[in-house]
Amino acid sequence: MSKQQLDPLPFHLMIDAYTKCAEGCGSCIEALRERFEMEYSDAHGATSVEAA
């Protein structure tokens, strides 16, 4: 999330650029989405990832 704060990207691009997941299982996506929404809404007053 620190990289996302320095260089903000939409959620789907953030996943591609910053996670570097080699297995592609997707198990971390929901936790990342929740944290992204929480931090994005705190910083920008938005209420969902779609608003990004």
C-alpha positions in Angstrom: 0.0 0.0 0.0 2.9 2.4 0.5 3.8 2.1 -3.2 0.1 2.8 -4.0 0.2 5.9 -1.8 3.3 7.2 -3.6 2.0 6.4 -7.1 -1.8 5.9 -7.0 -3.3 3.6 -9.6 -6.9 2.3 -10.2 -7.4 -1.0 -8.2 -7.0 -3.4 -11.1 -3.7 -1.7 -12.2 -2.5 -1.6 -8.7 -2.9 -5.4 -8.4 -0.9 -5.9 -11.7 1.8 -3.4 -10.9 2.4 -3.9 -7.2 1.5 -7.5 -6.1 3.8 -9.5 -8.5 1.8 -12.6 -7.6 3.5 -15.6 -9.3 0.8 -18.1 -8.4 -2.3 -16.2 -9.5 -4.6 -17.8 -7.0 -6.3 -14.6 -6.2 -6.6 -15.3 -2.5 -5.3 -11.9 -1.5 -7.5 -9.8 -3.8 -10.5 -9.3 -1.4 -8.2 -8.3 1.5 -6.4 -5.9 -0.8 -9.7 -4.5 -2.2 -10.9 -3.8 1.4 -7.7 -2.1 2.4 -7.6 -0.1 -0.9 -11.2 1.1 -0.4 -10.5 2.1 3.2 -7.3 4.0 2.4 -8.7 5.5 -0.8 -11.8 6.7 0.8 -9.9 8.2 3.7 -7.6 10.1 1.3 -10.1 11.1 -1.3 -13.6 10.9 0.3 -14.7 8.2 -2.2 -16.8 5.3 -1.1 -15.8 2.5 -3.5 -13.1 1.2 -5.8 -15.4 2.0 -8.8 -15.2 5.6 -7.9 -11.5 5.5 -8.4 
